Amino acid sequence: MRTRITIETLLLLLIVMVASSVAQGQTAIVGATLIDGNGGAPVVGGVIVIEGDRIVAMGPDADVAVPEGAEVIDAAGQFVTPGFIDTNVHLSLYGGHTPERYESLVRYHDRQDEIVLEAAQLHLKVGVTTVRDSYGVLPPLVEVRDRIERGEAEGSRVLAAGNIVGWGGPFSMTFSLFPESGLTLFQEQMNELVSQGAGEDLMDMTPEELRVAINAYLDKGVDFVKYGGTGHTSMPTLIGFSPAAQKVLVEETHKRGLVAETHSTSLEGLRLSLEAGIDLVQHPEIVEPRRITDELVGLFRERDVICSMLVNTMTGEVWREHLETREAAQKALDEGPGPQTGHQGKAASRERTAAEVRRMERSLGDGLEIRRENAMKLIAGGCRTTVGTDNYRSAAPEFARGPKPETQDPGRGTILAIEGLVELGMTPSEAIVAATRNGAVASGRLDELGTLEKGKIADLLILEADPLEDIANIEKLALVMKGGKVIDVNRLPTAPVYYRAQTSR
């Protein structure tokens, strides 16, 4: 009997210890107003219970009990939102569009892993818990993605596309109008590293050949596919793949359960991609000098194609500076002799060339105004919108002649884009949905991310002020949690490499 009592006692103690261990592994956020990312009314005085990396209960405090022994975070008077998602970033170094960026690429190319991780940490630091890298160097992106996923490194969750399928890399004709005949060995190697066998030669393939090629690329472990519905540049903007070829790209991507998206920057290129069954279009507002048509807005809405918009490049300080610059440029045109001046200042009789007209329009910023008008039309038309900032690495500090505008800095550019959505016509609640729930749809991860709901991954932010009253309150960050873990944002980035205060070589 004594032995039996001892065993029963031990079993009871074991049960108590297990229960205590479970409780200690739980966290409860109490007293906050919950903004769940679905766009409904917020829950005042809410409770969220987290166990491991998941939300296990949430709702009004009258309906949700705080588990005994759980760690309690008192968020009274504060506001909880889902973590933010940026659907278009560039974490790696890949390009050389200016001499300073080229110097930086050459100098830092062997530190790509560190640079990708640093960028992911800069996003996480301001509450961007997931990023979709839509063009970059795939090997370091996959390496860092997997390290973060395994818990070996801290940073935003990374989803990577690698190359823009059909483009030849950063120093190619399709990406930057670089002729192949003038490239250095390093530039040719960078093209191949980025394109990963899915470059310009895919445009020459038959649909069935393309089916084999895109599957070989999918086997490299990409999280989604982005293809070039057109070339990268405007004037000229050339169609990339035929309608049949685009359907193959979309079909094979969908067979893997992945999102298919495109860069298509002409009206006709956009239409072909939409009809191919695409899920998302990056910066669909960029079709200047054309204005987006009612037909295309209708196609976006009816097919629920996601509009990943470069909001940060046409709102806020950027827009205010444009208005000042335009006024000065218009005054100079009005007062100056103009391009039609003839011999010895006499008026010439000829009309301006088309190139002269385009230069004049660029000086006035007409392209920016058309882009902004297009974005507002897509939003007003009820199209599903996300923020896709094109956040990228500029020149390293020791090579830069001046500071890079913050509008496309990792993390900071995302916050400015969310705020800019309100400037373009959204309510603050709609802007939060765009940056959370819609971002999860764009990631193909709505079942796990994007909203505060039972069963979802606990990616969330605690804000000190109400973002529904003023969207700029998303900058008043009290706490970042990713996967149920509170992030010490003050220590991010953990090992600065590229974004550091440095002026000497």
DADAUR-V853630 format. One line per field, one symbol per residue. ss: DSSP state (~ for helix, > for strand, _ for the rest). psi: psi as a letter, one per 30 degrees, with the letter a starting at -180 (. if undefined). A space follows every 10 residues. Layout:
ss->???
psi->???
//
This chain:
ss->_~~~~~~~~~ ~~~~~~~~~~ ~~~~_>>>>> >>>>______ __>>>>>>>> >__>>>>>>> __________ >>>>____>> >>_>>>>>>_ ________~~ ~~~~~~~~~~ ~~~~~~~~~~ ~~~~~__>>> >>>____~~~ ~~~~~~~~~_ ______>>>> ___>>_____ __~~~~___~ ~~__~~~~~~ ~~~~~____~ ~~~~__~~~~ ~~~~~~~~__ ___>>>>>_> ________>_ __~~~~~~~~ ~~~~~___>> >>>___~~~~ ~~~~~____> >>________ ___~~~~~~~ ~~~__>>>>_ ~~~___~~~~ ~~~~~~~~~~ ~~~~~_____ >_~~~_>___ ___~~~~~~~ ~~~~_~~~~~ ~~~~~~~~~~ ____>>>___ >_________ _____~~~__ _~~~~~~~~~ ~~~____~~~ ~~~~~_~~~~ ~~~_______ ______>__> >>>_______ ~~~~~_>>>> >>__>>__~~ ~_________ _____
psi->eeeeeeeeee eeeeeeeeee eeefgkkkkl flkkjfffga kljkhlkkkk kbglkfklal fffjkkkkfk kkjjhkglkk llllkkgjlj flkflhflee eeeeeeegeg geeeeeeeee eeeeeggjfk kjjgkajeee eeeeeeeeef gflklkkkkk fbljkflglf hleeeghkkf fglleeeeee eeeefhghbf fffflleeee eeeeeeeeff glflkkljfl lelliljkkd kleeeeeeee eeeefgglkk lljjhleeee eeeeffglek kkiffigkgl kkleeeeeee eeghkkjjkh efgglbeeee eeeeeeeeee eeeeflflfg kakhfkklfl lkleeeeeee eeffgeeeee eeeeeeeeef ggkkklkjfg klkakleffk flkkkffgkk deeeeeeeef eefgflleee eeeefdeeee effggffflf ljlkflkijl kkkfljffej fffffikekk kkhgkkkiff gkkfikeeil jkfl.
//
